[in-house]
Amino acid sequence: MEQRPMSRLIIVSNRVQPPSGEGGGNQGGLAVALSAALRESSGIWFGWSGETVDEFTGKIDFQRNFGVTTATIDLEPQDLDEYYNGYANRTLWPLFHYRVDLAEFESGFAEGYERVNQRFADTLEPLIETDDLVWIHDYHMFPLGARLRQKGIRNRIGFFLHIPWPPYRLLLSLPNHRELVETLLAYDVVGFQTRDALECFHDYVRNELSGAIDGDRVTVGDRTITAIACPIGIDAENFVEASQSSAARYAHYRMRQSTNGRDMIIGVDRLDYSKGLEERFLGYERYLSSNAGQHGEVFLLQIAPPSRGDVQSYQEIRSSLDALSGRINGAFADVEWVPIRYVNRGYPRDKLAGIYRAAKIGLVTPLRDGMNLVAKEYIAAQDPEDPGVLILSRFAGAAEQLTDALLINPHSPEDICDAIAQALAMPLEERQARWRACMDNVMSQDVVWWRKRFTDALEGTAAAAAA
């Protein structure tokens, strides 16, 4: 059978990350995978430029970098305040991460969110050709598919949610929740990170929309869509190569020198309340309190680049962690040893790979996370002959796949404490066996596998419709 050529792919995301030409070690794995798909299909990556203008014009800035075409638009400051800082990051983000106590429900936020999604639809619509596949990403753009349908677009349109989907009754706290969920029925394929997220979506559809579920098919009224669990991976092969690069080897060498023979525990997280950083510090403090013989023998390196500094809850988490790390260091440190090295800056992925490899433990303890690719990067960076141990929150999406990690309840300091003790005492053979099982999954279900699974499903809806 002759293979049908790949349709042109139009990817839509809030921010666009064009290829830098610096290699996968310094570029996000998602950007690497999407860039490859865009090259293969001569596609376009459309989204916000990250810049603001006094008055929205809809002018599209086209660029071509390393074979990838990007198309970006500028937004107004009010758009940024209401759509991005407001509805996306102060309403949807906390609610979808189960923090309804932090969610802010302001009508102006919702209005700005709708306005910007309409602006995206108005500027994107002329770029879409008859056979294009349109793939929309994340919580910033739930309504975009529906707005495109209203403009007469009949192409195959898919949506992938990178963050968790909340339980049915929690979602009911969102004003106009029904209208938001109904916009998903405009898509042909909707993808979630985990089976748990997919089942929460199913619960809402059954209970609130009186819909029916039949395998991957979700039917509400006369509309049927495909909804799948499609866990994202890392660019595993590229990351393994990056971990062998000169930059990674040098970072590994420098870290080993700085440890002075001590065991290093590493955490790498954006500074965000969903990442469980306060709970992680408290669990580590419990370990220090319970294991006086380990004082001076182990330390925690926490890398936490700041994010969303304009949002009050993010300012508060930074202040809390500054105080907590200072308190722990003040209580336990001596002139030759500091138990927590707390760093508020980011590092390129190739250097991070070397730092991961030097760590005896990877500590990944989000309170709720759609996936968490740090867990997979830590596994990919390890020395197969002498791998470290991954301690992973049960509430990270990655826990559905990396079942041979030490899975813990991140809310329990005792659980974190016990896991650290178990990891540091773990025999080499057990470490190797656990690492191998995790690594097999990281390699087989990588970011290319994820991309192909989703686009195959999206192309498949067209094949099914034509049959």
Disulfide bonds with the S-S distance in Angstrom:
none
